[in-house]
Amino acid sequence: MLNYRIDGDGPPLLLLHGFGISFNIWTNLTPLLRDHFTLVTVELPGIGLSPLPPDTSTSLSASLYLPAAVDALEALRAHLALPRWDILSYSSGTRVAEAYLHSHAQRVSRAIFLCSAQTASAKANGLRVAGLVDAHFPALGNWVLSGWRLRFLIQLLGFNMQRDPRVPAWFREISSQPVDVLKATLRSLPDFGARPIVIPDHIPALFIWGSRDLITATPRHPSARDLIIPVTHAAPQTSPREVGEAIIQFLVLSSSNPEGMG
């Protein structure tokens, strides 16, 4: 069973974290949402106190990680006896949400994708090359995802190289996660993040993009599903009010509430 927390009151909203940061990414956002929703925050397989996927004690295959995460989320939904829930996903967690929607669309009322793990082809190619190098020299990949290299990547990609008091906490948390889980998360991104997120047409969805996000491929011609706000990739913690207002506008003010708990 995935490690999870429940907070708030209202229709159920599942929150899926991003790369290695666990459900602590939502610390600044949950106070703005708990009056509107029953928040189900989880730690994805292998992160924090959540167990690794079954049959991965010796190796963690990227091809198995997404299906294992989807199965674990569905098991949690059944355990909580929720007929349906909304989903708020962030960063690499948006790819978990995408996979869950394709497997269990009937269990989702609406979906929000925040700072989606969808990047430009050039950046995806860089990640692809890094993956190939890591496949032959895993110790090099471990080195990159540790120490000052990891801290630099966090400050660059999450905070646009701005000095921010949250960077040390992000570094401590991500560096404490199993490096094989971090690698599997990156390798599980479809086409290393270059493939656009595709979801069933009948599910109402909102994509929240950051105009200052260095990771995502923010659309040049936004559709009705796209909302662009002036935030970085660390938006859930650095800009919780802007993000929270967008979530509430979409889930509460502009549409009827989905089925609740019980």
C-alpha positions, 0 to 999 in steps of 0.5 A, a space after each residue: 500500500 502506498 503511503 498516504 495522508 488525508 486532509 480536508 473536507 469535500 470531494 476527493 482530490 488525489 495529489 501526485 508529486 513529481 521527481 523525488 520530492 514526495 508529498 511535501 511538495 504540497 505543503 504550501 498549497 494544501 492549506 488553500 485547498 483543504 476547505 474545498 476538498 478531501 485531499 489524498 496526498 500520496 508518495 509514489 512507489 519507492 519514494 518516502 515510505 511507499 514500498 518499491 513495486 513488487 518483483 523489483 528487489 534486484 532491479 527496477 525497470 522503467 517499463 514496469 514503473 508506470 504500470 506499478 504506480 497505476 496499480 498502486 493508485 487503483 489499489 489505494 482508491 479501492 481501499 478508501 472506497 472512493 467511487 471516483 476522484 479528481 486528480 492534481 498531478 505535478 511534474 513527472 507525476 503528470 505522466 503517472 496521472 496520464 497512465 492512470 487515466 488511460 487505465 481507469 478513466 471511469 474512476 476520474 472526474 477531472 484532471 489537472 496537470 501542473 508543470 507537466 513533464 512535457 519538454 522540448 525535443 532538444 531537452 528530451 534528446 539530452 535526457 535520452 543521451 544521459 540515459 544511454 550513458 547511464 545504461 553503460 556507466 551507471 556509476 556516472 549516473 549516480 554521481 550526477 544525481 548526487 552532491 553538488 551536481 544534484 543541488 545545481 540541477 535543482 536550483 537551475 531547473 526548479 528555481 531558475 538559478 535564483 537563491 531560494 531557502 527551499 533549495 536545501 530542503 529539496 536537495 535533502 529530500 531528493 538525495 534521500 530517495 533511492 537513486 534507482 527510483 529516480 532513474 526509473 522515474 526519468 526513464 519512464 517519461 514517454 519519449 523522455 518527455 517529448 511526447 505530448 500528454 494525451 488524455 481521454 477527450 471526455 475527461 475535463 482537464 486543465 493544464 497549468 503551465 509556467 511562463 518561466 518554467 525551464 523544463 516544460 514546453 509551454 504551448 505557444 498557442 494555448 488551447 481552452 485547456 491551457 492556462 499559463 501563469 508567471 511561475 517557475 517549475 517550483 510553482 507549488 511551493 513558490 507560487 501556491 496562491 496563483 496555483 491554488 486559485 487556478 485549481 479552485 477556479 477549475 474544480 469548484 467555481 466553473 463546474 459542479 462537484 464530483 462524487 464525494 467520499 463514501 
